[in-house]
Amino acid sequence: MLTIFNRAELLITYDLARFCQVRDALEAAGIDYTYKTRDQTSPTLTAAGSRERFGNANIRHSAQIEYRLFVHRDQLDWAQTFLNQ
């Protein structure tokens, strides 16, 4: 079981196709994973509306959503072999 205490970050990407490719390879190999997505244009609790005041003109449209993929710390070396596929 993956928890925040035993996971390691395998991949950070802004490319949905790349994220799906690695995720499908991990799934086919039977490696447990979890992921988080973050929309760069949505307001956050810590920013408290700064994007509403200043806008999001500096954010590239292709880099709007960030994808983070996590695996179990013990399986990180094995999972890294699937990044080159």
Summary of the structure (lengths in Angstrom):
residues: 85
radius of gyration: 15.3
end to end distance: 25.3
largest distance: 45.7
contacts: 198
relative contact order: 0.33
helix: 40%
strand: 26%
